[in-house]
Amino acid sequence: MVRRARHGRRRATLALALAALAAVAQAAVPAPKEHFGFTIGDDYMLATYTQTEAYFRKIAASSDRFRLVELGETSEGRPQLMLVASSPANLAKLDEYRDISERLARARDDEAVARRLAEQGKAVVWIDGGLHANETVGAHQLIETVWQLASRDDAETRRILDDTIVLLVHANPDGQELYSSWYMRESEPSKRVLDKPPRLYQKYAGHDNNRDFYMAALQETRNLNLAMYTRWYPQIVYNHHQTSPKGTVIVIPPYRDPYNYNIDAMIPVGLEALGSAMNLRYLQENKPGAVSKGGSVYSTWWNGGLRTMPYFHNMLGVLTEITGNPTPMQIPFLPERQLPDSNLPAPVPAQTWHFRQSIDYSLTANWALLDYASRNREQLLWNIYRMGRNSIERGSADYWTASPSALAAAKEAAARNAPGQVGLEAAQVESMLRRPEQRDPRGYIIPAGQADFPTATAFVNALQLAGVEVQRASRPFTVAGRKYAAGSYVVKADQAFRPHLRDMFEPQDHPHDFEYDGGPPIAPYDSAGWTLALQMGVAFDRVLEGFDGPFEPLPAGQLQVPADAPVPASNSGYVLDARANNSVIAVNRLLKAGVAVQRLPARDGAFFVPRATPEAMASALHGTGVVATAAGRGVGEGVPVRAPRIALWDHYGGSMISGWTRLVLENFGFDYEVVYPRQILQGDLRRRFDVVILPSGALPLPEALAIEGKAGRTQKSPDPAGIPAEFHPMLGELEGEPALAALRGFLQEGGHVVATGSSSGLALQLGLPLQSHLRVKEGDGRLRPLNPREYYIPGSVLEVAVDKSQPVAWGLPARLDVYFSDGRWDNAPVFDLPAGRDDIRPLLRFDSAAPLRSGWAWGQGYLEGGVLAAEADVGPGRLTFFGTDITFRSQTHGSFKLLFNSLLQAGAGAVD
């Protein structure tokens, strides 16, 4: 007994000593006020990323609870940081716990091993901030959370650090630097206003940086995806945003229907549990105003956001949208928000709201999730394994995924049953919903022999960045009677991330979603359909039976670079296939090197390089995956290609569509100059430019081309009085007769205008004899525009017929999948052109009453016969107009050639 008492005293003494050392260590951690000069959440005060980066480095250097990880550089060259927080004991075994997280997420172990791993592992929780830089709470709650985890020494925080590994991730360093500096430029705090800075807060995408995650076209997205899906595999991903609906404080899970039928059923149930934990903690701390479900617009249908893509990886993605502003604001009194219901159990009183209150609400949400992860550590680890096993099992056997269209057809069949019969009989179910050809594929093969294999490789890289398991054939093989070349990619369905790979290959089938029967449609949160393989024009085969072959797995997250093919010696020049997008990269390199290039109309616009050494060709082709063939004799007459002088419209504050276009131009080697409305209005464009690109939003869509209620508006510039003089040249709008006069003058001098989306209405404004196709004849013979109850197509993929006789269509297939949106984000006019006019030529046409390939197209039959794109001669110049955005979010590689051909066509008419 004496010996036991002595041991107890020793343990108690050691515990006290360790606690004292921990307290000393935490005391050495600098408080935010010590570093920034103010407390996080003080009114009128924002921190820059430069200050934040320095603080994170200090924390990592002074606290044994943190490890600093540099995820990579941002688009503007800043280091993108992640702090890993946990107990010192856990950090000493960090690689072991990371390995457990990966093994459970990949779900390749048997259940007994997985159970042991779940017992041993630590829950991994991702908390980010700052993705949308104008939502300033996000980055600042991240700073405060780091400080709290570094300094708190209460029992709950110690338990959280013992049970979890917290990934604290800055999602947009460039944006925080821009927005905070812009806000703090006013020396008098009370005059500070969170208004729009001159440019996008992500170099190319601005707010669309949260629409990039399945494509990963942005450097920041690549950094985040590699950390999440190929390194850490968190079970909970918490993505901070703002703002909440008026009269509330914060949007929390769960979210409204529909949810995507590809994701595991444990995801929405898990979100219910997380939402309950958050809501209860708010009530425990007397913090009302949390709203969920139908109280907000957010759903779980769309893939592609930082919060939503985790669902397709068996991770619980949490979005909150909180109110708040460094400048004090008001929460208004709205009677409809004052009666408790299941969406809003605790209404918030009207009041003046301060920035610190938003920080405190964010901390409550963080600690609610961390506490939940701590208390349910083993269950979270087991659940991600169980969902992964579900996916592997479904991909290993015959499986039929239910879809709204198939079930709607079954419902109609049931309605035709004999009176008194309920539902479908077993035989009917088998014949309608479980036919062998309706099975989910066991995998997908991307043939190496397709015309644009480099673009197929870019698609594979998007899968790689999303952690999808991809294999490559080491030698030729045969599956289902078809022969495939070595180098073909294979994506099997028996893997944990099967929901995501299905979402990238298979069409989305969005349910018909209306406010009430016969009422207006409910807008999806973002796109309704996005199948990436279709957007990119990638050829693939769906394989319904199990298969194998000489396949080697690619390392997770490793990007593929197309191999350089040897360039043969040739005395007659070289030919590059116009069907490969990357041929344009080589052409632009050759033109910049002073090497002559031509296009061959008789060969679908193939590029002909009559005089170049093999060494020059090899240099131009390096990294593109494009193969140069010896021209041989009789290549035909070529059309000279010159580098076009490109003007790209933008406006003050930055256009996201223009920004994405910039990224595409840079990725494919085009030089360009950004021009603002005032520069265009000044005229004299032709002297400097061959082509002007007017992305959607540059010009408002005329009412005559819009469906009911969808006429466009031009974004107004802010009052110059509040803008520093250096940015005044960026102000102004491109609208009215002055804009038309400037653009007409450019065309009359032989210039070329490329207009997309709403800006395609320029064709009508210039007096071309075209009309909207989206009209219906009334009983009195009058034509009226369709309304959303009759016709509604939010972002979806549609098929069009391509007029292959036009140079703009060189290299394209006869039928093309295009991204089309007449929903929340854009306007997509469809045209009727006059018959018998050689000066107005259709390029893309809807030749079917059912063009939908992926998404939701209510009333799609109205599209049949309509023209989506055309070109017109305007004096000596040319106007090429597309009713949709052909470079949408840098994803639509399948339609990029429409832009490239338009630009090179303009270059052909360039003056020396």
Secondary structure, DSSP 8 states (H G I E B T S, - for coil): -HHHHHHHHHHHHHHHHHHHHHHHHHHTS--HHHHHSS-TT-TT----HHHHHHHHHHHHHH-TTEEEEEEEE-TTS-EEEEEEE--HHHHHTHHHHHHHHHHHHHT-S-HHHHHHHHHH--EEEEEEE-SSTT-THHHHHHHHHHHHHHH--SHHHHHHHHHEEEEEEES-HHHHHHHHHHHTTSSSGGG------SS-SSTTTGGGGGG-TTT--SHHHHHHHHHIIIII--SEEEEEE----TT-SEEEEEEEEEE-TTS-THHHHHHHHHHHHHHHHHHHTT---EEEETTSS-EE----STTTGGGGGT-EEEEEEE---SS-EEE---GGGSS--SS-SS----EEE-HHHHHHHHHHHHHHHHHHHHHTHHHHHHHHHHHHHHHHHHHHS------HHHHHHHHHHHHTS-TT--S--HHHHHHHH--GGGS--SEEEE-TTSTTHHHHHHHHHHHHHTT---EEESS-EEETTEEE-TT-EEEES-STTHHHHHHHHS--B----BSSTTS-B---SS-S---HHHHTT---EEE-S----SEEE--TT-------------SS-EEE-TTSTTHHHHHHHHHHTT--EEEEGGGTTEEEESS--HHHHHHHHTTT----EE--S-----EEE----EEEE--TT--HHHHHHHHHHHHTT---EEE-HHHHHT---TTT-SEEEE-TTSS---GGGS-TT----------GGGS-GGGGGG-----HHHHHHHHHHHHHTT-EEEEEGGGGGHHHHTT-S-EES-EEE-TTS-EEE--TTT-B--SEEEEEEE-TTSGGGTT--SEEEEEE--SSS-----EE--TT-TTEEEEEE--SS--EEEB--BTGGGGTT-EEEEEEEETTEEEEEESS-TTGGGT-GGGHHHHHHHHHHHHHT---
